[in-house]
Amino acid sequence: MLPIITAFENSPDRGAGLARDMRVRWALEEVGRPYDVRLVSFKEMQEPAHLALHPFGQIPTYEEGDLALFETGSIVLHLARHHAGLLPEDANARARAITWMFAALDTVEPPILDRETTRLFEGDRSWGPERLRLTEARIRPRLSQLSAHLGDAVWLDGAFSAGDLMMVSVLLRLRHSSPMLNDVPNLAAYVARGEARPAYKRAFAAQLAVFTGKASRG
């Protein structure tokens, strides 16, 4: 039986690859694991059946046999631990790759999401522009620090890993709404390398097909 993930029936990003099921799709494509998708509406996300899978009524969820997971970090880590292709064999390198997953989600993404919330929901408030500037002031040092670590390397720590998958996914959210990433050329190139991976392209096409109506509800 194939694993099943949930995704938006009508994604707010209009198929731009920013909805979080994209991270799970990408991971599944990287490890060569076929999967099914169950599309859910915003109403269905708040109903008991979905809340039993995701207590906070969000997507994605991941079901495989009697295992049900939520949160993209947890799902991608589960896939990486059980399938070759997303974590190194060397124990220390493996630990570092997992650390980069946490860094993407806990250090780099929060100020980016804060900026998105401000831009989308608070931009028309009298204090919106100033708050937007404050959120951007929190993002720039993180980009600078990440850029300094990456230098001229291709990936964050040797070969491509789940850490890169999560970091590229986080930076893509910023790339779609701000020119800030363009000010850090090595990070812009890093994101482009992630997007160029065949597994990413397959995942993006699958998610876009939902928005264009070429994918079924599953």
Secondary structure, 3 states (H helix, E strand, C coil): CCCEEEEECCCCCCCCCCCCHHHHHHHHHHHCCCCEEEEECCCHHHCHHHHCCCCCCCCCEEEECCEEEECHHHHHHHHHHHCCCCCCCCHHHHHHHHHHHHHHHHHHHHHHHHHHHHHHHHCCCCCHHHHHHHHHHHHHHHHHHHHHHHCCCCCCCCCCCHHHHHHHHHHHHHHCCCCHHHHCHHHHHHHHHHHHCHHHHHHHHHHHHHHHCCCCCC
